Amino acid sequence: MQDPRASPNRNVDPALAPEVMSQISRLLAGLRFGAIEITVHDGRVVQIERREKIRIASPEPPRAAG
């Protein structure tokens, strides 16, 4: 007998997939540096987080006269 926990799709709600994909696409829009983290419990997406890094270019060091 197979362990029901071994089934990767046992609790996946296919109706949720388009909503999840839409949210992920929205969060990816305009993201240059950062991460999208997707939290899954019992085969279902329960949380999506976006962490964005803002890169600040350091100014050129002053040049010595002479």
C-alpha positions as CSV (number, residue, x, y, z in Angstrom):
1,M,0.0,0.0,0.0
2,Q,1.3,3.4,-1.0
3,D,1.7,6.2,1.6
4,P,-0.8,8.9,0.7
5,R,1.7,11.5,1.8
6,A,4.0,10.4,-1.0
7,S,1.5,11.7,-3.7
8,P,2.8,15.1,-4.8
9,N,-0.6,16.3,-6.0
10,R,-2.9,15.0,-3.3
11,N,-4.3,18.3,-2.1
12,V,-3.6,20.6,-5.1
13,D,-6.5,22.7,-6.1
14,P,-6.3,23.2,-9.9
15,A,-8.7,26.1,-9.8
16,L,-6.2,28.1,-7.7
17,A,-3.3,27.7,-10.2
18,P,-4.3,30.6,-12.6
19,E,-4.8,33.0,-9.6
20,V,-1.4,31.9,-8.2
21,M,0.3,32.4,-11.5
22,S,-1.3,35.8,-11.9
23,Q,0.0,36.9,-8.5
24,I,3.5,35.6,-9.2
25,S,3.5,37.4,-12.6
26,R,2.4,40.6,-10.9
27,L,5.1,40.4,-8.3
28,L,7.8,39.7,-10.9
29,A,6.8,42.7,-12.9
30,G,9.5,45.4,-12.5
31,L,11.6,43.3,-10.0
32,R,15.3,43.8,-10.9
33,F,17.0,42.5,-7.9
34,G,15.3,40.4,-5.2
35,A,13.4,37.2,-4.6
36,I,9.9,35.8,-4.8
37,E,9.3,33.2,-2.0
38,I,6.3,30.8,-2.3
39,T,5.2,29.0,0.8
40,V,3.3,25.7,0.3
41,H,1.4,23.8,3.0
42,D,-0.1,20.4,2.2
43,G,0.4,20.9,-1.5
44,R,-1.3,24.3,-1.6
45,V,0.2,27.7,-2.0
46,V,-0.6,29.7,1.1
47,Q,1.7,32.7,0.9
48,I,3.8,34.6,-1.6
49,E,6.4,37.1,-0.6
50,R,8.4,39.6,-2.6
51,R,11.7,40.9,-1.3
52,E,13.2,43.6,-3.4
53,K,16.8,44.9,-3.3
54,I,17.6,48.4,-4.4
55,R,21.1,48.7,-5.7
56,I,22.7,52.1,-5.1
57,A,25.7,52.9,-7.2
58,S,28.6,54.3,-5.2
59,P,29.8,57.7,-6.4
60,E,33.2,58.0,-8.1
61,P,36.0,58.7,-5.6
62,P,37.4,62.3,-5.9
63,R,40.4,62.5,-8.1
64,A,43.7,63.9,-6.8
65,A,44.6,67.2,-8.4
66,G,47.8,67.3,-10.2
